[in-house]
């Protein structure tokens, strides 16, 4: 089952954890090979938003939405500091899903993730 083909939701993935816009960083953990963590957040005011990872894990993020787990809005590998991910996008009102994975599918590691408005 490939997320490239089938979007943000796969049969072995955990349900999305909630991210709150402008809240503190949420800590995540890629605990097994090929794991993809999912986070959902709601945009209530259209505008510019940044989604960013932190820590020492080489992350790749994919953004799906609005109100769809199959419409890929954008992906990022290394636009953040070092090998971290950073997406800055104009988003419309709706529900979004962010998928986080390790750049190397065989690797694991801890990371932080946050969403900020007015980026």
TAURQUI-V692971 format. One line per field, one symbol per residue. ss: DSSP state (H for helix, E for strand, C for the rest). psi: psi as a letter, one per 20 degrees, with the letter a starting at -180 (. if undefined). burial: b if it has 16 or more other C-alpha atoms within 10 Angstrom, else e. A space follows every 50 residues. Layout:
BEGIN
ss->???
psi->???
burial->???
END
This chain:
BEGIN
ss->CCHHHHCCCCCCCCCCEECCCCCCCEEEEECCCCCEEEEEEEECCCEEEE EEEECCCCEEEEEECCCCCCCEEEEECCCCCCCCCEEEEEECCEEEEEEE EECCCCCCEEEEEEEEECC
psi->ophhhjbiorhjqqqpqppppjrrppprpoiqqjqpqqpqqpoipqapqp pqqrbjpnqpqppqaqkpjioogrqqfkiapckrqppoqpqrpapqpppp rqgohirrrqrqqqpqrk.
burial->eeeeeebbbeeeeeebeebbbeeebbebbbeeeebbbbbbbbbeeeeebb bbbbbebbbbbbbbbbeebbbbbebbbbebeebbbbbbbebbeebbbbbb bbbeeebbbbbbbbbbbee
END
